[in-house]
């Protein structure tokens, strides 16, 4: 598991990812492999990422066979949808104007632009024609930078998982002698007690010893009833000041 400081990274799921996720198992080796990878991303990384989509995904996903459409809808129903901002329209048009995305693929430009303008960290797609294309990615990033946005990292689901598996390995292999000593101390300390009650009794004994040694032991706890009284008194003072 990867550990993050702050919020989880957001991952924009482009329509091809949703399609691979819900499609019937294929006999084609390559297609089956992509289906398995997509399923793994969805099942194993849902706690590591915040998955997001956009109205573009929702609109593309309702095209085609009705049975498949319903399965796509079921998956999309619980995901966060990013708002289409005017800035996204401008950025998408820039991509089309310079050929970073073909004029015939305006929705692909919108996928990238919407995710980028919202500051999403990753966009995952299986669209190797216009999105996860080595010749396109740098061009797309260049347009984003020139427009004043931080480029989004565009990956296939396989590339995204590979990066985070490497990070997991780095974290597992990382050793900090100070932390390791702290962990050892904590483990030995906690092993002395069979319950929280035993631990609390020990802590109170230590607390009394601190007092006997002349250490300052204080409590800043305020009972709920007292907090209400204090808040009420403060409100009254504010009203008196305002009336004056």
Secondary structure, 3 states (H helix, E strand, C coil): CCCCCCCCEEEEECHHHHHHHHCCCCCCHHHHHHHHHHHHHHHHCCCCEEEEEEHHHHHHHCCCCHHHHHHHHHHHCCCEEECCCHHHHHHHHHHHHHCCCCHHHHHHHHHHHHHHHCCCCEEECCCCCCCCCHHHHHHHHHHHHHCCCCCCEEECHHHHHHHHHHHHHHHHHCCCHHHHHHHHHHHHHHCCCCCHHHHHHHHHHHHHHHHHCCCCCCCCCCCHHHHHHHHHHHHHHHHHHHHC
